[in-house]
Amino acid sequence: MEKFVYLNNLFDIYGDLLTEKQQEYFKEYYFNNLSYGEISEKYQVSRNAIFHQLRIIENKLFFYEEKLKIYSKKQSINDIINLVDNEKVKRVLKDLL
């Protein structure tokens, strides 16, 4: 479950860097909860092609985060925001994220 949530967070940040087809496959599998077989039928490709593409997509998302570290920086900033006592300042900082 942790990997699922992490990948969804990475997709929110880096999804636009994927091809349209990769975005569709990711959404079908992770958002719409379709199986490899269901996705392969919908897009008229082999089940193995879907499996392979999803591994490529996951690796790309991990690579982007490894290089850019946007997600980890965002998490660090959220941790710092949680240390702030002033609620108004907290809201303003969260809005910036």
N, CA, C and O atoms as CSV, one atom per row, in Angstrom:
chain,resi,resn,atom,element,x,y,z
A,1,MET,N,N,0.827,-1.203,0.000
A,1,MET,CA,C,0.000,0.000,0.000
A,1,MET,C,C,0.867,1.262,0.000
A,1,MET,O,O,0.532,2.251,-0.652
A,2,GLU,N,N,1.981,1.222,0.732
A,2,GLU,CA,C,2.862,2.376,0.817
A,2,GLU,C,C,3.430,2.751,-0.561
A,2,GLU,O,O,3.502,3.930,-0.907
A,3,LYS,N,N,3.833,1.736,-1.342
A,3,LYS,CA,C,4.364,1.981,-2.683
A,3,LYS,C,C,3.282,2.601,-3.565
A,3,LYS,O,O,3.560,3.507,-4.351
A,4,PHE,N,N,2.064,2.118,-3.435
A,4,PHE,CA,C,0.925,2.626,-4.199
A,4,PHE,C,C,0.732,4.122,-3.948
A,4,PHE,O,O,0.606,4.902,-4.892
A,5,VAL,N,N,0.709,4.514,-2.699
A,5,VAL,CA,C,0.510,5.920,-2.331
A,5,VAL,C,C,1.695,6.756,-2.813
A,5,VAL,O,O,1.512,7.853,-3.341
A,6,TYR,N,N,2.898,6.238,-2.631
A,6,TYR,CA,C,4.105,6.949,-3.055
A,6,TYR,C,C,4.086,7.182,-4.568
A,6,TYR,O,O,4.375,8.286,-5.028
A,7,LEU,N,N,3.748,6.147,-5.341
A,7,LEU,CA,C,3.691,6.283,-6.795
A,7,LEU,C,C,2.622,7.286,-7.224
A,7,LEU,O,O,2.834,8.054,-8.163
A,8,ASN,N,N,1.498,7.284,-6.557
A,8,ASN,CA,C,0.449,8.257,-6.870
A,8,ASN,C,C,0.921,9.683,-6.590
A,8,ASN,O,O,0.622,10.599,-7.356
A,9,ASN,N,N,1.651,9.870,-5.503
A,9,ASN,CA,C,2.203,11.187,-5.199
A,9,ASN,C,C,3.221,11.607,-6.247
A,9,ASN,O,O,3.231,12.757,-6.684
A,10,LEU,N,N,4.072,10.677,-6.648
A,10,LEU,CA,C,5.055,10.980,-7.685
A,10,LEU,C,C,4.366,11.307,-9.003
A,10,LEU,O,O,4.788,12.212,-9.723
A,11,PHE,N,N,3.302,10.567,-9.316
A,11,PHE,CA,C,2.554,10.832,-10.552
A,11,PHE,C,C,1.944,12.227,-10.536
A,11,PHE,O,O,1.935,12.913,-11.558
A,12,ASP,N,N,1.433,12.650,-9.383
A,12,ASP,CA,C,0.878,14.002,-9.262
A,12,ASP,C,C,1.925,15.056,-9.599
A,12,ASP,O,O,1.605,16.089,-10.187
A,13,ILE,N,N,3.165,14.798,-9.228
A,13,ILE,CA,C,4.241,15.769,-9.460
A,13,ILE,C,C,4.816,15.641,-10.867
A,13,ILE,O,O,4.978,16.641,-11.567
A,14,TYR,N,N,5.126,14.412,-11.284
A,14,TYR,CA,C,5.890,14.193,-12.513
A,14,TYR,C,C,5.077,13.613,-13.670
A,14,TYR,O,O,5.630,13.359,-14.740
A,15,GLY,N,N,3.800,13.404,-13.477
A,15,GLY,CA,C,2.976,12.757,-14.499
A,15,GLY,C,C,3.016,13.425,-15.856
A,15,GLY,O,O,2.949,12.755,-16.886
A,16,ASP,N,N,3.123,14.737,-15.861
A,16,ASP,CA,C,3.150,15.463,-17.137
A,16,ASP,C,C,4.418,15.184,-17.946
A,16,ASP,O,O,4.473,15.496,-19.135
A,17,LEU,N,N,5.421,14.609,-17.319
A,17,LEU,CA,C,6.657,14.269,-18.022
A,17,LEU,C,C,6.553,12.931,-18.757
A,17,LEU,O,O,7.440,12.573,-19.533
A,18,LEU,N,N,5.468,12.197,-18.509
A,18,LEU,CA,C,5.238,10.920,-19.185
A,18,LEU,C,C,4.487,11.160,-20.493
A,18,LEU,O,O,3.868,12.206,-20.685
A,19,THR,N,N,4.553,10.180,-21.383
A,19,THR,CA,C,3.778,10.283,-22.617
A,19,THR,C,C,2.291,10.168,-22.282
A,19,THR,O,O,1.924,9.718,-21.197
A,20,GLU,N,N,1.449,10.574,-23.216
A,20,GLU,CA,C,-0.001,10.471,-23.002
A,20,GLU,C,C,-0.415,9.026,-22.738
A,20,GLU,O,O,-1.220,8.756,-21.847
A,21,LYS,N,N,0.137,8.109,-23.514
A,21,LYS,CA,C,-0.212,6.692,-23.362
A,21,LYS,C,C,0.227,6.180,-21.987
A,21,LYS,O,O,-0.503,5.432,-21.337
A,22,GLN,N,N,1.411,6.582,-21.553
A,22,GLN,CA,C,1.884,6.170,-20.232
A,22,GLN,C,C,0.991,6.732,-19.140
A,22,GLN,O,O,0.698,6.047,-18.160
A,23,GLN,N,N,0.559,7.967,-19.303
A,23,GLN,CA,C,-0.360,8.559,-18.331
A,23,GLN,C,C,-1.669,7.782,-18.291
A,23,GLN,O,O,-2.212,7.536,-17.214
A,24,GLU,N,N,-2.183,7.393,-19.461
A,24,GLU,CA,C,-3.431,6.630,-19.524
A,24,GLU,C,C,-3.277,5.282,-18.827
A,24,GLU,O,O,-4.131,4.902,-18.026
A,25,TYR,N,N,-2.201,4.557,-19.124
A,25,TYR,CA,C,-1.980,3.247,-18.506
A,25,TYR,C,C,-1.868,3.379,-16.987
A,25,TYR,O,O,-2.444,2.589,-16.239
A,26,PHE,N,N,-1.124,4.381,-16.549
A,26,PHE,CA,C,-0.965,4.587,-15.110
A,26,PHE,C,C,-2.313,4.842,-14.455
A,26,PHE,O,O,-2.639,4.238,-13.432
A,27,LYS,N,N,-3.094,5.738,-15.046
A,27,LYS,CA,C,-4.408,6.070,-14.476
A,27,LYS,C,C,-5.333,4.861,-14.464
A,27,LYS,O,O,-6.054,4.638,-13.492
A,28,GLU,N,N,-5.313,4.087,-15.532
A,28,GLU,CA,C,-6.176,2.897,-15.593
A,28,GLU,C,C,-5.816,1.907,-14.487
A,28,GLU,O,O,-6.693,1.331,-13.843
A,29,TYR,N,N,-4.529,1.723,-14.280
A,29,TYR,CA,C,-4.086,0.731,-13.291
A,29,TYR,C,C,-4.191,1.261,-11.860
A,29,TYR,O,O,-4.728,0.577,-10.989
A,30,TYR,N,N,-3.689,2.459,-11.610
A,30,TYR,CA,C,-3.611,2.972,-10.243
A,30,TYR,C,C,-4.848,3.747,-9.801
A,30,TYR,O,O,-5.187,3.718,-8.618
A,31,PHE,N,N,-5.526,4.432,-10.704
A,31,PHE,CA,C,-6.699,5.203,-10.310
A,31,PHE,C,C,-7.986,4.412,-10.509
A,31,PHE,O,O,-8.862,4.413,-9.644
A,32,ASN,N,N,-8.098,3.731,-11.660
A,32,ASN,CA,C,-9.327,3.009,-11.981
A,32,ASN,C,C,-9.297,1.552,-11.550
A,32,ASN,O,O,-10.287,0.836,-11.697
A,33,ASN,N,N,-8.157,1.113,-11.014
A,33,ASN,CA,C,-7.998,-0.231,-10.464
A,33,ASN,C,C,-8.284,-1.339,-11.486
A,33,ASN,O,O,-8.821,-2.389,-11.132
A,34,LEU,N,N,-7.925,-1.101,-12.751
A,34,LEU,CA,C,-8.108,-2.131,-13.772
A,34,LEU,C,C,-6.919,-3.087,-13.750
A,34,LEU,O,O,-5.804,-2.697,-13.404
A,35,SER,N,N,-7.163,-4.327,-14.119
A,35,SER,CA,C,-6.097,-5.326,-14.191
A,35,SER,C,C,-5.315,-5.158,-15.491
A,35,SER,O,O,-5.738,-4.434,-16.393
A,36,TYR,N,N,-4.170,-5.833,-15.576
A,36,TYR,CA,C,-3.386,-5.803,-16.814
A,36,TYR,C,C,-4.243,-6.275,-17.988
A,36,TYR,O,O,-4.210,-5.694,-19.073
A,37,GLY,N,N,-4.999,-7.326,-17.754
A,37,GLY,CA,C,-5.846,-7.886,-18.803
A,37,GLY,C,C,-6.909,-6.909,-19.270
A,37,GLY,O,O,-7.147,-6.771,-20.470
A,38,GLU,N,N,-7.546,-6.233,-18.332
A,38,GLU,CA,C,-8.588,-5.263,-18.691
A,38,GLU,C,C,-8.007,-4.087,-19.479
A,38,GLU,O,O,-8.615,-3.604,-20.435
A,39,ILE,N,N,-6.835,-3.641,-19.067
A,39,ILE,CA,C,-6.191,-2.531,-19.774
A,39,ILE,C,C,-5.771,-2.982,-21.170
A,39,ILE,O,O,-5.935,-2.248,-22.144
A,40,SER,N,N,-5.229,-4.193,-21.256
A,40,SER,CA,C,-4.770,-4.694,-22.563
A,40,SER,C,C,-5.938,-4.839,-23.535
A,40,SER,O,O,-5.790,-4.552,-24.722
A,41,GLU,N,N,-7.082,-5.275,-23.053
A,41,GLU,CA,C,-8.272,-5.368,-23.913
A,41,GLU,C,C,-8.720,-3.983,-24.372
A,41,GLU,O,O,-9.058,-3.788,-25.539
A,42,LYS,N,N,-8.720,-3.037,-23.459
A,42,LYS,CA,C,-9.185,-1.687,-23.772
A,42,LYS,C,C,-8.303,-1.016,-24.829
A,42,LYS,O,O,-8.803,-0.297,-25.695
A,43,TYR,N,N,-6.999,-1.251,-24.756
A,43,TYR,CA,C,-6.064,-0.578,-25.672
A,43,TYR,C,C,-5.546,-1.482,-26.792
A,43,TYR,O,O,-4.692,-1.085,-27.584
A,44,GLN,N,N,-6.072,-2.685,-26.840
A,44,GLN,CA,C,-5.717,-3.633,-27.903
A,44,GLN,C,C,-4.209,-3.908,-27.984
A,44,GLN,O,O,-3.620,-3.914,-29.065
A,45,VAL,N,N,-3.608,-4.133,-26.823
A,45,VAL,CA,C,-2.201,-4.516,-26.752
A,45,VAL,C,C,-2.107,-5.736,-25.845
A,45,VAL,O,O,-3.077,-6.091,-25.175
A,46,SER,N,N,-0.955,-6.370,-25.821
A,46,SER,CA,C,-0.809,-7.574,-25.002
A,46,SER,C,C,-0.760,-7.215,-23.519
A,46,SER,O,O,-0.408,-6.100,-23.134
A,47,ARG,N,N,-1.120,-8.184,-22.718
A,47,ARG,CA,C,-1.066,-8.037,-21.271
A,47,ARG,C,C,0.374,-7.769,-20.843
A,47,ARG,O,O,0.628,-6.961,-19.950
A,48,ASN,N,N,1.309,-8.455,-21.489
A,48,ASN,CA,C,2.723,-8.280,-21.186
A,48,ASN,C,C,3.185,-6.856,-21.499
A,48,ASN,O,O,4.020,-6.303,-20.783
A,49,ALA,N,N,2.647,-6.263,-22.565
A,49,ALA,CA,C,3.006,-4.889,-22.927
A,49,ALA,C,C,2.576,-3.918,-21.820
A,49,ALA,O,O,3.305,-2.984,-21.487
A,50,ILE,N,N,1.408,-4.145,-21.267
A,50,ILE,CA,C,0.919,-3.296,-20.172
A,50,ILE,C,C,1.814,-3.467,-18.950
A,50,ILE,O,O,2.230,-2.486,-18.333
A,51,PHE,N,N,2.105,-4.714,-18.607
A,51,PHE,CA,C,2.984,-4.995,-17.465
A,51,PHE,C,C,4.319,-4.270,-17.661
A,51,PHE,O,O,4.803,-3.589,-16.757
A,52,HIS,N,N,4.903,-4.425,-18.847
A,52,HIS,CA,C,6.195,-3.825,-19.154
A,52,HIS,C,C,6.124,-2.294,-19.082
A,52,HIS,O,O,7.010,-1.665,-18.503
A,53,GLN,N,N,5.095,-1.697,-19.654
A,53,GLN,CA,C,4.950,-0.242,-19.642
A,53,GLN,C,C,4.789,0.301,-18.222
A,53,GLN,O,O,5.340,1.350,-17.889
A,54,LEU,N,N,4.037,-0.411,-17.393
A,54,LEU,CA,C,3.853,0.045,-16.011
A,54,LEU,C,C,5.172,0.008,-15.252
A,54,LEU,O,O,5.424,0.882,-14.422
A,55,ARG,N,N,6.021,-0.985,-15.516
A,55,ARG,CA,C,7.347,-1.030,-14.881
A,55,ARG,C,C,8.211,0.132,-15.368
A,55,ARG,O,O,8.933,0.746,-14.583
A,56,ILE,N,N,8.133,0.428,-16.651
A,56,ILE,CA,C,8.879,1.566,-17.210
A,56,ILE,C,C,8.408,2.874,-16.565
A,56,ILE,O,O,9.219,3.721,-16.191
A,57,ILE,N,N,7.106,3.021,-16.443
A,57,ILE,CA,C,6.521,4.232,-15.849
A,57,ILE,C,C,6.987,4.385,-14.404
A,57,ILE,O,O,7.423,5.464,-14.000
A,58,GLU,N,N,6.896,3.310,-13.630
A,58,GLU,CA,C,7.330,3.358,-12.234
A,58,GLU,C,C,8.799,3.751,-12.151
A,58,GLU,O,O,9.174,4.595,-11.336
A,59,ASN,N,N,9.629,3.146,-12.989
A,59,ASN,CA,C,11.064,3.457,-12.982
A,59,ASN,C,C,11.321,4.920,-13.349
A,59,ASN,O,O,12.197,5.566,-12.775
A,60,LYS,N,N,10.558,5.428,-14.300
A,60,LYS,CA,C,10.704,6.845,-14.675
A,60,LYS,C,C,10.335,7.750,-13.503
A,60,LYS,O,O,11.048,8.710,-13.211
A,61,LEU,N,N,9.234,7.452,-12.837
A,61,LEU,CA,C,8.812,8.267,-11.702
A,61,LEU,C,C,9.858,8.241,-10.593
A,61,LEU,O,O,10.173,9.276,-10.006
A,62,PHE,N,N,10.397,7.053,-10.307
A,62,PHE,CA,C,11.458,6.939,-9.302
A,62,PHE,C,C,12.698,7.724,-9.735
A,62,PHE,O,O,13.334,8.383,-8.911
A,63,PHE,N,N,13.043,7.658,-11.021
A,63,PHE,CA,C,14.214,8.365,-11.550
A,63,PHE,C,C,14.037,9.873,-11.410
A,63,PHE,O,O,14.946,10.570,-10.959
A,64,TYR,N,N,12.861,10.377,-11.799
A,64,TYR,CA,C,12.610,11.808,-11.690
A,64,TYR,C,C,12.740,12.286,-10.247
A,64,TYR,O,O,13.325,13.336,-9.981
A,65,GLU,N,N,12.192,11.508,-9.325
A,65,GLU,CA,C,12.285,11.900,-7.917
A,65,GLU,C,C,13.731,11.812,-7.430
A,65,GLU,O,O,14.178,12.668,-6.667
A,66,GLU,N,N,14.447,10.808,-7.855
A,66,GLU,CA,C,15.853,10.664,-7.457
A,66,GLU,C,C,16.671,11.885,-7.903
A,66,GLU,O,O,17.543,12.354,-7.171
A,67,LYS,N,N,16.388,12.387,-9.090
A,67,LYS,CA,C,17.153,13.509,-9.633
A,67,LYS,C,C,16.643,14.866,-9.139
A,67,LYS,O,O,17.439,15.743,-8.805
A,68,LEU,N,N,15.329,15.039,-9.093
A,68,LEU,CA,C,14.754,16.345,-8.788
A,68,LEU,C,C,14.372,16.536,-7.323
A,68,LEU,O,O,14.411,17.655,-6.810
A,69,LYS,N,N,14.009,15.461,-6.661
A,69,LYS,CA,C,13.681,15.448,-5.225
A,69,LYS,C,C,12.558,16.414,-4.824
A,69,LYS,O,O,12.554,16.939,-3.710
A,70,ILE,N,N,11.628,16.641,-5.718
A,70,ILE,CA,C,10.525,17.552,-5.420
A,70,ILE,C,C,9.635,16.988,-4.306
A,70,ILE,O,O,9.253,17.716,-3.390
A,71,TYR,N,N,9.307,15.700,-4.383
A,71,TYR,CA,C,8.439,15.094,-3.365
A,71,TYR,C,C,9.100,15.144,-1.994
A,71,TYR,O,O,8.462,15.529,-1.014
A,72,SER,N,N,10.369,14.760,-1.917
A,72,SER,CA,C,11.041,14.738,-0.611
A,72,SER,C,C,11.196,16.146,-0.048
A,72,SER,O,O,11.088,16.347,1.161
A,73,LYS,N,N,11.450,17.121,-0.918
A,73,LYS,CA,C,11.541,18.508,-0.455
A,73,LYS,C,C,10.190,18.999,0.050
A,73,LYS,O,O,10.108,19.712,1.050
A,74,LYS,N,N,9.142,18.609,-0.650
A,74,LYS,CA,C,7.794,18.997,-0.227
A,74,LYS,C,C,7.469,18.398,1.143
A,74,LYS,O,O,6.877,19.059,1.996
A,75,GLN,N,N,7.860,17.146,1.340
A,75,GLN,CA,C,7.637,16.492,2.634
A,75,GLN,C,C,8.408,17.210,3.739
A,75,GLN,O,O,7.882,17.405,4.835
A,76,SER,N,N,9.635,17.599,3.462
A,76,SER,CA,C,10.453,18.320,4.447
A,76,SER,C,C,9.833,19.664,4.796
A,76,SER,O,O,9.803,20.062,5.960
A,77,ILE,N,N,9.343,20.355,3.784
A,77,ILE,CA,C,8.699,21.647,4.025
A,77,ILE,C,C,7.433,21.458,4.863
A,77,ILE,O,O,7.154,22.263,5.750
A,78,ASN,N,N,6.672,20.408,4.589
A,78,ASN,CA,C,5.478,20.121,5.400
A,78,ASN,C,C,5.848,19.839,6.848
A,78,ASN,O,O,5.141,20.263,7.763
A,79,ASP,N,N,6.945,19.131,7.064
A,79,ASP,CA,C,7.405,18.867,8.430
A,79,ASP,C,C,7.745,20.170,9.150
A,79,ASP,O,O,7.425,20.337,10.327
A,80,ILE,N,N,8.387,21.080,8.448
A,80,ILE,CA,C,8.738,22.376,9.037
A,80,ILE,C,C,7.472,23.183,9.329
A,80,ILE,O,O,7.361,23.812,10.381
A,81,ILE,N,N,6.525,23.162,8.399
A,81,ILE,CA,C,5.260,23.879,8.599
A,81,ILE,C,C,4.558,23.385,9.852
A,81,ILE,O,O,3.969,24.174,10.591
A,82,ASN,N,N,4.618,22.081,10.094
A,82,ASN,CA,C,3.961,21.522,11.281
A,82,ASN,C,C,4.597,21.993,12.579
A,82,ASN,O,O,3.980,21.883,13.639
A,83,LEU,N,N,5.807,22.511,12.522
A,83,LEU,CA,C,6.473,23.038,13.710
A,83,LEU,C,C,6.056,24.479,14.023
A,83,LEU,O,O,6.287,24.974,15.127
A,84,VAL,N,N,5.446,25.139,13.052
A,84,VAL,CA,C,5.025,26.528,13.225
A,84,VAL,C,C,3.787,26.572,14.117
A,84,VAL,O,O,2.852,25.791,13.936
A,85,ASP,N,N,3.791,27.492,15.083
A,85,ASP,CA,C,2.669,27.603,16.020
A,85,ASP,C,C,1.541,28.483,15.495
A,85,ASP,O,O,0.376,28.259,15.826
A,86,ASN,N,N,1.863,29.453,14.703
A,86,ASN,CA,C,0.875,30.416,14.217
A,86,ASN,C,C,0.064,29.783,13.083
A,86,ASN,O,O,0.611,29.443,12.033
A,87,GLU,N,N,-1.250,29.629,13.307
A,87,GLU,CA,C,-2.123,28.976,12.321
A,87,GLU,C,C,-2.238,29.775,11.026
A,87,GLU,O,O,-2.342,29.194,9.946
A,88,LYS,N,N,-2.221,31.084,11.128
A,88,LYS,CA,C,-2.317,31.917,9.931
A,88,LYS,C,C,-1.076,31.714,9.059
A,88,LYS,O,O,-1.184,31.585,7.840
A,89,VAL,N,N,0.071,31.686,9.671
A,89,VAL,CA,C,1.321,31.467,8.940
A,89,VAL,C,C,1.319,30.060,8.328
A,89,VAL,O,O,1.755,29.875,7.192
A,90,LYS,N,N,0.830,29.076,9.078
A,90,LYS,CA,C,0.732,27.710,8.566
A,90,LYS,C,C,-0.100,27.663,7.291
A,90,LYS,O,O,0.307,27.059,6.298
A,91,ARG,N,N,-1.264,28.302,7.324
A,91,ARG,CA,C,-2.154,28.299,6.163
A,91,ARG,C,C,-1.490,28.945,4.944
A,91,ARG,O,O,-1.588,28.434,3.829
A,92,VAL,N,N,-0.822,30.058,5.169
A,92,VAL,CA,C,-0.159,30.762,4.073
A,92,VAL,C,C,0.938,29.881,3.481
A,92,VAL,O,O,1.062,29.790,2.259
A,93,LEU,N,N,1.716,29.247,4.310
A,93,LEU,CA,C,2.799,28.378,3.842
A,93,LEU,C,C,2.248,27.164,3.090
A,93,LEU,O,O,2.788,26.780,2.053
A,94,LYS,N,N,1.188,26.566,3.604
A,94,LYS,CA,C,0.584,25.406,2.937
A,94,LYS,C,C,0.015,25.797,1.580
A,94,LYS,O,O,0.078,25.021,0.627
A,95,ASP,N,N,-0.539,26.998,1.496
A,95,ASP,CA,C,-1.067,27.469,0.209
A,95,ASP,C,C,0.026,27.623,-0.831
A,95,ASP,O,O,-0.226,27.474,-2.027
A,96,LEU,N,N,1.225,27.917,-0.390
A,96,LEU,CA,C,2.353,28.072,-1.306
A,96,LEU,C,C,2.785,26.730,-1.912
A,96,LEU,O,O,3.340,26.686,-3.009
A,97,LEU,N,N,2.527,25.656,-1.192
A,97,LEU,CA,C,2.882,24.335,-1.703
A,97,LEU,C,C,1.861,23.916,-2.734
A,97,LEU,O,O,1.965,22.828,-3.300
